[in-house]
Amino acid sequence: PLSISLKDSRWAPKNGMIIIKVFIPSTDDIWAAYFPTNVTLSAFRCRWLSKLNVHLRFSGSAMDTPEYYFNNDEFQYWIRHRVRHGRNLPIVGH
């Protein structure tokens, strides 16, 4: 289950979909897209490849330290905890 409090309810899943933001430091852009709550890292990468026409590696949220890269289990954990202090934090795409 996703760990979202009442104050964070605007980021709660709707119809099985969540908003995931991606920050791309090389272009200083933030992109957002809807994904199923059970999206895999592989499907997530494919979706961004088709949307941006670039291969991305993903690391911890822009607000996380130290920087780390994901395997699928870590990615699922990040999805469940991406909303912190009322903010839907972006994942970083490199």
C-alpha positions in Angstrom: 0.0 0.0 0.0 1.1 3.6 -0.7 1.9 5.6 2.5 0.1 8.8 1.9 -1.5 10.8 4.7 -4.7 12.8 4.6 -2.8 16.1 4.1 -1.1 14.5 1.0 -4.3 13.2 -0.4 -4.0 15.2 -3.6 -1.2 12.9 -4.5 -3.1 9.7 -3.6 -3.9 7.2 -6.3 -7.0 7.9 -8.4 -8.4 5.1 -10.5 -5.2 3.1 -9.8 -3.0 5.8 -11.3 -0.4 8.1 -9.6 1.5 11.1 -10.8 5.3 10.6 -10.9 7.5 13.6 -11.6 11.0 13.3 -13.2 13.6 16.0 -12.8 16.3 16.0 -15.5 19.3 18.1 -14.3 20.9 18.3 -17.7 18.0 20.3 -19.1 16.7 21.7 -15.7 13.2 20.3 -16.6 10.6 18.6 -14.5 8.2 16.3 -16.4 5.1 14.6 -14.9 3.1 11.6 -16.1 0.4 9.2 -14.8 1.4 5.7 -14.1 -0.3 2.6 -12.6 0.5 2.2 -8.9 2.3 -1.1 -9.7 4.5 0.2 -12.5 7.8 -1.6 -12.9 11.1 0.1 -13.3 11.4 -1.4 -16.8 8.0 -0.1 -17.9 8.8 3.3 -16.3 12.0 3.5 -18.3 10.2 2.5 -21.5 7.5 5.1 -21.0 10.1 7.9 -20.6 12.0 6.7 -23.6 8.9 6.9 -25.8 8.0 10.3 -24.3 11.4 12.0 -24.5 13.3 9.8 -27.0 16.2 9.5 -24.6 17.4 6.6 -22.4 17.4 7.6 -18.8 18.8 6.1 -15.6 16.9 7.0 -12.5 18.2 7.8 -9.1 16.7 8.8 -5.8 14.6 11.9 -5.5 16.1 15.3 -5.9 15.6 15.7 -2.2 17.2 12.4 -1.1 20.9 12.0 -0.2 23.1 10.3 -0.9 22.3 9.7 -4.6 21.5 6.1 -5.4 20.4 4.2 -8.5 17.4 1.9 -8.5 16.7 -1.7 -8.9 13.0 -2.7 -9.2 12.5 -3.3 -5.5 14.1 0.0 -4.6 12.0 1.7 -7.2 8.8 0.2 -5.8 9.8 1.5 -2.3 10.5 4.9 -3.7 7.1 5.0 -5.4 5.4 4.2 -2.1 7.3 7.0 -0.3 7.6 9.7 -3.0 5.2 12.0 -1.2 6.9 13.7 1.8 5.8 16.6 3.8 2.9 17.2 1.4 5.2 17.3 -1.7 5.2 14.8 -4.6 9.0 14.7 -4.9 10.6 14.0 -8.3 12.8 11.1 -9.2 16.0 12.1 -11.0 16.6 11.1 -14.6 20.2 11.0 -15.9 
